Structure formats: structure tokens, C-alpha cells
Amino acid sequence: MKLLVFILNREELLEEVLEAYVEAGLPGATILDSEGLGYFLAYEVPLFAGFKEFLKGNKPYNKTILSVVKDDGAVKRLVPILDEITGGLEQPGTGVIFTMPVEWGYGFAEAHDDDEEEPRR
């Protein structure tokens, strides 16, 4: 298992990005509101107020999407779709995506058919 982290800098693309997750075979994710360190320092810490000039055009808030992935193929399917939606993640101000190994986890819902026995409680 891997933790897939996608930090989307363009909030207006969130709906399309979530559709891409489903299309790639990643139907489960957690979406967090987030904020970049540079923006926070420039606007919240007076000592760094001079950074505001460097941040012109950057959006103040991001969406961070977390998903535990068991299928590496889903990540490989997702990245080109995200590149198309964002105009290319290599472009500044679009977002970043990465995975990290998940050593252990508990409580992940497993998809099951209606014909299968109900899980024990």
C-alpha cells in the first residue's frame, strides 16, 4: 500500500481532479484545505511581509488530497489525466503529487458484492 498525496494549487480544478481519481480507479480520498508556507509567512508573519511581492498571482489556499492506494497502476493512470487537467504539473503553481509507503493500516473499507456475507460486527 502507498499513500498518494496530491497538493492542488488551483482549487477551481478540484471537481475535475476528483473525477480523474474515479476514472483512474481511485474512488476513495480525503480532501483537506491547506496553505503553502510561503504564503503563510508573507501574509501572517510580519517579519516576512516582503515576500508578498514574490507571491503575486499565487493562490492563497490549496487542496490536499490523500488516498491509500493498493494498485500502482491506478497512480500511473492518474498522473497523465492530472497533467491534462492542470496544464502540466511541471508548470509552476499547478500542484505536486507523490507517494509514500504505508507500512501498516487498519479500518480500510473493502468493496464487496451485495451477494457476499455481511461483515461481522
Secondary structure, DSSP 8 states (H G I E B T S, - for coil): -EEEEEEES-GGGHHHHHHHHHHHT----EEEEE--HHHHHHHH-GGGGGGGGGGTT--S-EEEEEEEES-HHHHHHHHHHHHHHHT-TTSTTSEEEEEEE------------TTS-----
